[in-house]
Amino acid sequence: MQIKSSYALLLRRIRDQFFQDQRSKLLQHTELIFVHLFISIAITIIFRFPNALYNSWNVPFVMNLKQFRDHLETNYNLLDFWGLLSFHSILFQPQYLQVELGIGTIASDASTVYTGYSEYIWSESLKTTFDRVVEPTINTPNMTLYIKFAANGQSYADLQYPYRFQSFSITTLRCIVKQIGIPARQFLNWPEKQLYTKSIEEIYQRNPSLINKTVIKRCGILLGYLYGPSTESINLNESSPRILRRFDSETLFIVIGIDTITEVLPRCIVISDNDRTENIDFSLNTIRYQHDRAEWLHARLMILCSQYRYLCEQQALRDEEEERQRHLQRMIEQERERRLQYLIDEETEHQIREYGDDFNRILQGITSASPRVIAEYRMNGPLTINDGLMFEECPICITDYQMNQQYARWSCPGQHIFHFNCMLDVLRTDNRCPMCRHAVEAANILDAYFSNWLMQLTLLDDL
């Protein structure tokens, strides 16, 4: 007994030591994670703090066209856009810029403007536009510069931004005051830039959208961040080999002819081309809004594509016909159920009337087929005798079958044949086949008898 107790204590100490070692390892691992996290945060702060301080000291950074061009060419040729953006955290790089491109530097041709929707294009809510800078303005190889503007109706198009109007040239300031409605005969006599900037700032404070929507593009004044290419918009006239290779390696879109679309489902588009059918799923990142997307696309196709509209109309007619057939079938089934119930009630009354008080049948164990079996037998109806039965006789009435007489088969393994009315009489008196004694569902004579007896007692009490 003492040896067993010693073993138990030893095992308990081994277990406690194991759990203690596990806790120590977990604690060391947690400490190591916190140390690495602290070092990462410290390094990030150390490297980012000078650049953050540099950008917050003189924001926005003011650049004219030449300075902006030099900034793009130097950084783009040295690091490429992605490298430039990666080193923003550790290099003294201007991030928030105010650029004076000049009058007429932003293209006004609608063919060079691309639109950006609010993530879900089927909502038709225009969020941004991308306007191209005139090519000779920025002479950077392999690069096309677009300016992202807020679309009319967006809330941030009505905000007031920290423009430093005093840093613009007289030419740009005159363009601004002209666009905001100050007569030329008035501002041409202003001797100092301060008069321009004071008038512009007063109007900008009262009505920011006036400058944001009309002045910025026409006078070429920009305020914002410089960032690299993205897939928010696609230049359909793109010819740069580098960008074309990227299009080839990254599937940005699928071109589908609207005349090949045969159906729009909540999760996919069904296209059919040369007897080949294919399902194209909607983007998975908008799975919550697939139903809205399908509705939008269906509505657009109904307007734009006559073939799709024809297919939808034909499908609607087929659906309507199928629904009509289903309704007709339901009516037939309901009528059949009413007819069947009527026959069941009729056979029940017949059995109560004929055999309800026949105790000899009850004592001998003779029962009729159930009212439902007889009713279904009558509902199914008879078969018509043909040449194959001409030389046979009915086992019940012992008469030959005649042409065009009615017959039926008992639901027994032998499938025995009788005259229809002969078999009906047998079912009403007995539930067994006259030939092989195979039984069908029997009537509950006792329940029928007592129901009849109770009904008679009720009638006597009323009298």
N, C-alpha and C positions, 0 to 999 in steps of 0.2 A: 504493500500500500504506500509505503514511504517512497519507494522507487518510482511509482507512477506519479506521485505528487512532484517529485524532482523533475521528471520528464516534462510535466505540464508547465512548471515554472520556467524551465529552459526554453520550451517552445514559445511561451509568452514573451520572454526576454528577446528571443530572436525576432519575433513579429514586431515588437516595439522598436527594436533597433532598425528594422527594415523601414517602418513608417517614418522614423526620425531621419534616416538617410534620404528618403524621398522628399520630405519637407525641406531639408537642407538644399537638395539639388534644385527644387522649385524656387526657393528663395534666391539662390545664386543666379538662376536663369532670369528671374524677374529683375534682379539688380542689374544684370548685364543689359537687358532690354532698356531699362531706364537710363543707363549710362550712354548707350548708343543713341537713344532718343535725345538726350540732353546735348550730346556732342553735335548731332545733326542740326538741332535747333540753334545751337550756338554758332555753328559754321554759317548757317543760313543768315542769321542776324548780322554776323560780322561782315559777310560779303554783300548782303543786300542793303545794309544800313547806309553805307556811303552813297550808293546809287539812289536810294530812296531820299536821302537828305539832299543830294544833288538835284533831283527832280522837283522836290518840294520847295527848294530855295527860290527858283525863278520860273515857276509854272504860270502860263504856258511858255514854252521856248519859242521865241519869235524867229522866223526865217523868211527871207525873201526867196524869189524863184531860184537864183543862183546858189544860195546856201542850201536850199532844199535839194537841188539837183546834185550838188557835191556830196551832200549827206547820203543820198541814195546810191550814187555811183561808188563811193568809197566803201561803204559798208556792204553793199550787195556784191560787189566784185571780190571783196576780201573774204567774207564769211558766208555768202549766200543768205537768202532770207531766213531759212530755218536756223542756220548757225547764228545769225544776228539776233534772232529772238531768244535763242538758248542762252546767249551770253549777256542778255539784258540785265541779269541779276548781279553780275560781277563787273561789268564795264560801265563807265560813265557815259551812258547813252541817253539822249533826250527821248522821252516817251510821249509826253503830252505836248503837241506842237500847234503853233499858230503859223500858218503858211500863207504867204501872199503870192499866189500864182499869177495873178494879173487878169485883165479883162480878156474874155474870149478864149481862155485856155481850157475850159471845160466844154466838151462837145455838146451841142444842143440838138444834134440829129437823133431822132427817136430810134433809129436802127442801131445805135451804139449804146442804148440804155437798156439795162436788164433789171427785172423786178424780183423782189424777194418777198415771199408771203410769210405769214406768222406761223411757221412750222407746219401748218396743215393747209395745203393749197386749196382743198375743196371748200374751205370756209370763205374763199375769195376775199380775205382780209389782207390788203396790201400793207406791208410793214415797211419795206425799204426799197430804194432804187439805187442802182449802181451806174454812175455816169462816168464815161471814159474821158481821161485827160487827153487833149489833142497831142498826137504823137511827137511832133517836133519840140514840144515843150520840155519833155523829159527824155533825154537821149541815153537811156540805160539799155544796154543790149539784153535781149531775151526777157524783157519785162514789159508788161502792160499795166498801167496804173489806173485803177478805178477808185472813185470817191463814193463812199457809202453815205447816202442821205436818208433822213426820215421822210416817209411818205406823208402826203397831206392827210390830215385826219388823225395822225398819231399824236399822242399826248406829249412826247418829247420833242415834237416839232414846235411846240409853243413855249419851251423853256428858254430862260435867259442864260446865255453862256458867257464865261469871263473873257470876252474879246478885249484885246488891248488896241483900241482903235488908234491911239496916238502913234503906234509904231508903223502904221500903213503910210504909203507914199501919198502925195497930194493927188496924183492921178487916180489911185484907188479910192481915196476919200471922196473925190468929186463924183466918181461912179456910184458910190453908196448914196450920197445925198440926192443925186439925180433919181435913183431908183425909188427912194422913199418919198418923193414928191416935192422936194424943195426946188423952186424955180431957178433956172440957170442964171438969170440976171441978178439973183440975190446972192448965190454962193460964189459966183465968179469974182465978186468984189471983196470977198473975205481975205484979209492979208495974212492971217495966221492959221496954222493947223488946229490950234486950240478951239477956234470957232467951229470948225468942222466936227471935231471929236465931241464937243459939248452938245451940239445939236443932235448928232447921231446917238449919243448915249441917252439923251432925254427921250428920244423917240423909241429907242430900244427898250427902255425901262417900261414905257407905257404899252408898247405893242411888239413883243419879241418875235411873234410869228411873221410880221411884215418883213423883217430882215432875214429870218431863217428860211422863208419860203421863196423870196424873190431876189434878194440881194446876193446871197452867197454864191450861187451858181453863175450869175451874170458878171459879177465883179471878181470872181476867183479868190475868195477869202475862205480859208479852211481853219477849223479848230477841232482837234481830235487826236486819236492814236493811230500810229502806223503799225499795221500787222500784215502778216504774210498771206499768200494765196489760200483760198479755201474753196470748198465745193458749194458755197452758197449760190454762186451764179456760174454759168458756163458760157464762154464766148464761142458761139457757133462758127465764127470765122477764124478760130485759133489756128495758127500755122507753126508755132514754136515746136521744134522736135522734142524738146524736153517735156513740154506739157502734153503733147500727143502721146509720148511714151507712157506718161502717167495715166492718161485716159485708157490706154490699152491694158495696163496692169491693174487698174482699179475700175471696176464696173460702176460707173456713176449713174447710168440710166439705161433703160430699155426702150427702143423705138418700136411702137406698135401701130400698125395701120388701123384706123378706126373702122374701116370696112371689113376687117377680119375679126372684130369683136362680136361674138354671138350672144353673150350673156355676162352680166355683172352680178356676182354673188357677194355676200357679206365678207368673205375671206379671200376671194381671188377673182381674176378676170378670165373668162373662157374665150379662147380664140380658136378659129378654125380656118385653116389654109390648105387647099389642095387635099381635102379629105383627111387632114391631120388635125386632131384636136389637142390643145394644150392648156393647162391651167397655170396662170401666173399669179403667185401669191402677192398680197400687199405687204408693205414693209412691216417687219416685226416690231419696230420701235414705236409704232402707232397702233398697236393691237387694240387698245381701248377705244379707238375712234374709227375702226374699220367699217362699222355700219354707216356712219356719217359719210365716209369716203365713198362707199359704194353708192349711196343715194346721190351724192354730188355727181359722180361719174355717169351714173345712169341718166340723170336729168340733162347733163351736157350732151350725151350721145343722142338722146331723143331729139335734141334740137339740131345737132350738127350732121347726123348720119341717117339718111333715109332708109338704108338697108337695115340698120340696127332697129330703127323705129318699126319697120315692116315686120321683122322677126319678133319683136316684143308684142306687136298687135296680134300676130298669128298665135303666139304663145298664150296671150290673154284669151283669145277665142277658144283655144284648146282647153285651157283651165276652166273656162266658163262651161264648156260642153261636159268636161269631166265632172264638174260640180253638179250639173244638171242630172247626169247619169247616176251619180251617187245619191242625189236627192230622190230620184225615181226609184232606185234600188231600196232606199230606206222606206219609202212609201209601200213598196211591194212587200217588204219584210214585215212591216207593221200590219198590213192587211192580212198577210198570211198568219201572223200571230193571233189577230182577232178571230180569223176563221178557225184556226186550230183550237183556240179556247172555247169557241162556240160549240165545236164538235165534241170537245172533251166534256163540256157541261151536258150536252145532249146524251152522250154515251153513259155518263154517270147517272143521269135521271133514268135512262133505260134499264141499267143494271139494278138500281134501287126498286124500280117498278116491277121488274120481272123476277129478280132473285133476292130481294132484300130480306124477305122473311122465310126463305126456303132453308129450313134447318137441316134437311136431308143433304143438300149440297154441301153445307158447312161441315156436317159430320163425316161425309164421304171424302172431304178434301178436294172437291171439285170447285174450281174458281175460273172465272172469265179472265180474259186478257185485260190489262189495265185500260181505263178510258183513254189515256194518252196514246198507247200503242194502237188502239182501234182508230182513234182520230187521225193519227199520222198515216195509218194504212189507207183511210178514206181520202186524205189529202193528197197522197202520192198518186192515187188513181190506178186504174187497171192497165194491163197490156193487151194487145190485140192478137188473137190467134192467127197463125200463118200456116203455110203448107206443112211445116215440120211437125205439127201437132194433130194433123187431120186424122190419123189412125190410132190415137190414144184416147183414153177415157178419164173422166174426173173420178178420183177415188172416193169422193164424198157422195155425189149423186149417181154414180155408176152410169153416166151417159157419155157418148162420144163428144169430143170437141168439134164444134162447127166453125166454118170460116167466119171471121170477123166477130166471133164471140170474145168476151172479156175474160182474162185469167190473171192470176197473180202467183207469186212464189212465196212459200213460207221461209222465214229467215232461219233455216236450219242447215246443218252441214250438207244434207242431201238436196237442198233447194227444190223441194217437192212442189209440183204444180197442181193448182185447183182452179175451178171457176171462181171468178172474183166474188160473186155473191155467196157461193158456197163457203168460201174461206171466211167471209165476213160473218156468216152465221156461226161458224165454228169458233171464231175469236170471241164472239159475244157469249158463248156457252162454256168454252174451255180454252185454256191457254197453252195446250199441247198440240203438236203436229199430229194429225190423224195417222200418219204413216210411221214416223220414227219416235213419236212422243217427246220430241225436243220442245222445251217450254220457252215461252216468251214471258215478259214481265206480267205478273199476275195482279189482278185487282184486289184491293183490300176490302173484302166483302164485309168483314165485321165492322169496320169503320163506317162503311156505307149503310149497313143495317142499323147501327146505333144512331147514326145521323138521321135516318128516316124515322126511327122510333121516337127520337127526341122531338122531331118536327111534329109527329102525330100527337105527342103529349102536349106540346105547346098549343096546337089547334084545339084540343079538347079542353084545356084550361081556359082558352078564350071563349069557348062556348059556355 
